[in-house]
Amino acid sequence: MTTWRKNPLDQDESFKTTRKQLPADATIIMLADTTRLIQVIMEFAKDAFAAVPGFPGGGAFPELKAPKGKPAYFGVAIALKAEYATFDLFVPVTAVQQVRKMFAPLIDMDN
């Protein structure tokens, strides 16, 4: 049995809250665990910068760790209509707080 069947997102309050903030008639909807997405992006950036010859630091970023606790989801929705298109972005405060905690080691590096 797959993991998502054991732990469905429709039971996650953070996921449900973010989904409710996005339009029901969207053509494309994306919800993501904010801290996991940032970890993936930072790993990609680290590898990309390390591959650039002579790049200062060689991609030496500290490892960013997600704060303990439940994930916070942000959401993006795009609705395509014949006359127009709309773009919605929802970022809950809990996601911003988690990102701030993740980046604290980078922010405090210069101090």
PyMOL commands that set and color helices and strands:
alter all, ss='L'
color gray80, all
select helices_A, chain A and resi 3-6+9-11+13-20+34-50+56-59+93-110
alter helices_A, ss='H'
color red, helices_A
select strands_A, chain A and resi 28-33+73-80+85-90
alter strands_A, ss='S'
color yellow, strands_A
deselect
rebuild
show_as cartoon
